[in-house]
Amino acid sequence: METEEALVARCSGGVHAAWDELFDKYYGVVSRFVFQLSAQFSHEDTEEICQETFVSLVRNLSSFQGKSSFQTWLLRIASNKAMDFRSKAVAAKRGGNAPHVSLNGTRDGDELLIDPPSPRPGPDALLQTAESFQMLRAVLDQLGDACREIIELRYYGDLSYAEIASELQLNAKTVSSRLSKCLDQLGAIAKKSFPVRDSFAV
């Protein structure tokens, strides 16, 4: 079975068939990762973010230096693209891309209503989601590479312990132990960076 490094090397060498193999191997992983980042992402949103992620991958593959696994590197690209997408959505909800409507528009006419109902969440919900996502990303970025990698693979990449063990060349017990310790570190950093407010405080 071809290794991740060999597949990436063939892509870097300009082998077109290798790109098809890479997309087939990682598109589902990236799609699941992106969809789980926010409850507000629709399937269409996820598809758009995935497309932007792989366009960026093609353009920037030469910058991959192998300091982390390729999958982790790719998921970080997806994370950044998701943040960009969410920021644009928030800006659009604030009126940047609002459609022009007629003051005389009616349900019987062809024109838009002044205040048409939207199936999307409001700007407050979008902003809160974006801010929560950015806060989580900031906390993750304070972890060491090994911890950030294993958490992203487990909870963003949705990999099983066995898949993580194979990806990182560890045994399953080591994966379980390391993940537990890393989650403790993540919780400690989160409490320090974003202390919970006392709901009874005046």
C-alpha positions in Angstrom: 0.0 0.0 0.0 1.4 3.4 -1.0 2.4 5.6 1.9 1.2 9.2 2.4 4.6 10.5 1.7 4.9 8.7 -1.6 1.5 9.9 -2.8 2.3 13.5 -1.9 5.7 13.2 -3.7 4.0 11.9 -6.8 1.6 14.9 -6.7 4.5 17.3 -6.3 6.2 15.6 -9.3 3.3 16.5 -11.5 1.7 13.1 -11.8 -1.9 13.8 -12.7 -3.2 10.4 -11.7 -1.7 11.0 -8.2 -3.9 14.1 -7.7 -7.0 12.0 -8.4 -5.9 9.5 -5.9 -5.2 12.2 -3.3 -8.6 13.8 -3.8 -10.4 10.4 -3.5 -8.5 9.6 -0.3 -8.9 12.9 1.5 -12.1 14.5 0.2 -14.3 12.6 2.6 -12.1 13.3 5.5 -12.1 17.0 4.8 -15.8 17.1 4.2 -16.6 15.4 7.6 -14.1 17.7 9.3 -15.6 20.9 7.9 -19.2 19.8 8.5 -18.5 19.1 12.2 -16.8 22.5 12.7 -20.1 24.4 12.9 -23.7 23.3 13.3 -24.5 26.3 11.0 -22.7 24.8 8.0 -25.1 23.4 5.4 -24.0 20.7 3.0 -23.7 23.4 0.3 -21.4 25.4 2.6 -19.3 22.4 3.3 -19.0 21.6 -0.4 -17.8 25.2 -1.1 -15.3 25.2 1.7 -13.9 21.8 0.6 -13.5 23.1 -2.9 -11.6 26.1 -1.7 -9.5 23.9 0.5 -8.4 21.7 -2.3 -7.8 24.6 -4.6 -5.5 26.0 -1.9 -3.9 22.5 -1.6 -3.0 22.4 -5.3 -1.5 25.9 -5.1 0.4 25.4 -1.9 1.5 21.8 -1.8 5.1 22.9 -2.2 4.9 24.5 1.2 4.2 21.2 2.9 7.4 20.4 4.8 6.4 17.2 6.6 6.6 18.6 10.1 3.2 17.1 10.8 1.2 14.5 8.9 -0.1 15.5 5.5 -3.7 15.0 6.8 -3.2 17.3 9.7 -1.7 19.9 7.5 -4.6 19.6 5.1 -7.2 19.9 7.9 -5.5 23.1 9.0 -6.0 24.5 5.6 -9.7 23.5 5.8 -10.0 25.1 9.2 -8.7 28.4 7.9 -11.0 28.2 4.9 -13.9 27.5 7.2 -13.1 30.6 9.3 -12.9 32.7 6.2 -16.2 31.4 5.0 -17.9 32.0 8.3 -16.5 35.6 8.5 -17.9 36.3 5.0 -21.2 34.9 6.0 -21.3 37.1 9.1 -20.4 40.2 7.0 -23.1 39.3 4.5 -25.7 39.0 7.2 -24.8 42.4 8.4 -25.9 43.8 5.1 -22.9 43.7 2.8 -24.6 41.5 0.2 -28.2 42.4 1.0 -30.5 42.2 -2.1 -32.4 45.3 -3.2 -36.1 45.1 -2.7 -39.1 47.2 -3.7 -41.1 49.1 -1.1 -44.2 47.9 -3.0 -43.2 44.3 -3.3 -46.0 41.8 -2.5 -46.3 38.0 -2.3 -48.4 38.1 -5.5 -45.8 40.0 -7.5 -42.4 39.0 -8.9 -40.5 41.4 -6.6 -38.9 40.5 -3.2 -40.7 41.3 0.0 -39.2 44.0 2.1 -38.4 41.6 4.9 -38.4 38.1 3.4 -38.0 35.3 5.9 -34.6 33.7 5.8 -33.9 30.0 6.4 -30.4 31.0 7.7 -29.6 31.9 11.3 -29.4 35.6 12.2 -26.2 37.6 12.5 -26.0 37.3 16.2 -26.0 33.5 16.0 -23.5 33.5 13.2 -21.2 35.9 15.0 -21.4 33.8 18.2 -20.5 30.7 16.2 -17.7 32.4 14.4 -16.3 33.7 17.7 -16.6 30.3 19.4 -14.8 28.7 16.5 -12.0 31.3 16.7 -11.7 30.8 20.4 -11.3 27.1 20.0 -8.8 27.5 17.2 -6.8 29.9 19.5 -6.7 27.4 22.3 -5.7 24.6 20.0 -2.9 26.7 18.6 -1.4 27.0 22.1 -0.9 23.2 22.3 2.2 21.5 21.2 2.2 20.0 17.7 1.8 16.4 19.0 -1.3 17.3 21.1 -2.9 19.5 18.5 -2.4 16.8 15.8 -4.0 14.0 17.8 -7.0 16.1 18.9 -7.6 17.3 15.4 -7.4 13.8 14.0 -9.8 12.4 16.6 -12.4 15.2 16.8 -12.1 17.0 13.5 -10.9 14.2 11.3 -13.3 11.8 13.0 -10.6 9.0 13.0 -10.9 6.0 15.2 -8.1 5.1 17.6 -6.9 2.5 15.2 -6.8 4.9 12.3 -4.9 7.5 14.5 -2.5 4.8 15.6 -1.8 4.0 12.0 -1.5 7.6 10.9 0.9 8.5 13.7 2.7 5.1 13.9 1.7 4.5 17.5 -0.1 1.7 19.3 -3.7 2.2 20.3 -3.0 2.3 24.0 -0.5 5.2 23.4 -3.1 7.0 21.4 -5.7 6.7 24.2 -3.2 7.8 26.9 -1.9 10.7 24.8 -5.3 11.9 23.8 -6.5 11.9 27.4 -3.5 14.0 28.5 -3.8 16.4 25.6 -7.5 17.0 26.4 -6.5 17.8 30.0 -4.0 20.3 28.6 -6.6 21.7 26.3 -9.1 22.2 29.1 -6.5 23.9 31.3 -5.6 26.3 28.6 -9.2 27.0 27.8 -10.0 27.8 31.5 -7.0 30.1 31.7 -7.7 31.9 28.4 -11.4 32.1 28.7 -12.5 31.9 32.4 -16.1 31.0 32.9 -18.0 34.0 34.3 -19.9 33.6 37.5 -23.5 33.8 36.5 -24.5 35.1 40.0 -22.0 37.9 39.9 -23.5 41.4 40.0 
